[in-house]
Amino acid sequence: MITLYTTNSCSSCKKAKQWFIENNIKFIEKNMFVHPVNRQDIIHMLENTENGFEDIISTRSKIILEKNIDIEGMKFNELVDFIIEN
C-alpha cells in the first residue's frame, strides 16, 4: 500500500492525491499536521527514494534558508531528528 504524506497547503500533494484517485490506485493519506512524521515514517520514506535525504528535504525551505542549515554536514540521525522537529 502506498502512503501519501501530505499537508493542507501543499499543491503537489493535492495533485498527487488526485492522480492516485483518477488512476484507481489505493493509498493511505497521512496528513503531517494531524499525524506528525516519526522516525519509522522517515526510514520508510528513505527506503523508497533513489537519492535518500535529497529526495525528501527541500533545500529551499524557509527553515533551512533562514538558519543556514548545512544538511550535507549532518549525520543520518541528525537529519532524521531535524525532519521530525521541523
C-alpha angles and dihedrals in degrees: 000000000000118000114209112200109207145171126204095244098045112110092188089055091053091049092049092048091050091048092053090049094047091049095046093241114156115230143161115233117215113188105207093210091056096036110024115213118260134200093273092051091054093047089050090051092049092050088060099047131091096210104032117220091000088071096051105035121070109214087198093061118125095243094052094046096044095047095035091233116192103210091175090066095049125100122234096263091045090054092047091050090047092053092048092049095045 
